[in-house]
C-alpha cells in the first residue's frame, strides 16, 4: 500500500440534494470514493458537478443527505476544518488576475 493511500480517507455521499429555487442542482446523489482512489466527474454543463464539489469542500450546504470522510459525518463541518483542498476551474473569483 502506498503512503498516500494510508492517509486518504474514503468519501461517502448518500442521498445529497441541493435546490436553488425551482432548479434541482443535485437530486439524490450517492457516490462512494475509496481510500486513495482517483475519480473524474464528466457531465454536461449545468449537471451539478461544481455544486457537488462545493458540497464536498463545505462551501455549499446541501438541503439533505449525508457526507462522510471515513466514519465522520462532515455536512455541518466548516470548510477550514475539513482538511481538504479545492482548486477552481476558472479565475472568475479573482478578476484582478489573468491567465496569460
N, C-alpha and C positions, 0 to 999 in steps of 0.2 A: 504494500500500500504506500502510495506517495505521501509526503508530509502534508501537502495542501488538502488531500482527501481526508486526513485525520482531523484537520482543523475545521473543515467546512461542514456546516450543519445542513441537514435536509430541510427543504421548504415544502410545507403542505398548505395548499389553498383549497378550501372547501366551501362551495355554495356562495361565493362572493358576488355581490350585486352592487351596482352604483348607477343611480339615475341623476340626470340633470334636467329637471322639469319632466317633459314627456320623452326625453331621449334616454334610452337604456344603453349606457356606455358598457356596462358589464351585466350579464344576466346569468346567474347561477354558474359561475366559472369555478371549476375544480381542476387542480393540477398538482402532481407530486414531482418534486425535483430531488433526486437522490444526492447524498453527500458526494461532492466532487464532480457531479455531472454538469455538463455544459449544454445549455439549450438555446434555441433561437426561436423568436416569435415572428412568424411570417404571415401576414394577413393584409388585406387591402386597407387603405386609408380610412379612418373612421371606425375601425372594427374594435377598438378598445385596448390596443397594445400599450399605448402610453398610459392610459388610465390604470391598467393592471400594474405596470412598473411603478407608477406613483403610489399605488396602494401598498406594494411590497416595500417601497422605500419609506413609507409613512407620511408622505406629503398630501395624500388624499385618504380620507377615512371612508370605507365602504358603508353602504346602507345596512348590509347584513353579511354574515359569513364568518369564516374562521381563517386565520393566517398564523401558521406556526413555524418558528425556526427551531428545529429539533422538537423538543416536547413543550416549548414555551410559547404560549399564545401572545402575539405581539400586536394585535389590531389596535389596542389603545396605547401602545408604547410610542413615544415621540421619536421622530427621525434620528435625533442625535444620540439616542440610547439603543439603536438597533444594530450598531457595528456593521454597517452596510454602506457601500458606495454606489453612486449613480452618476453617469455621465449623460448629459442631454445631447440629442442629435444635432441641434442647431444652436446658433448663438442668439436666438430670439430673446433670451433673458439677459443678454449682455450686448445691447445695441451699440455701445461705445467701442466694441471690439470688431475687428474684421478677420476674415478667414484667409485673405490673400495678401 
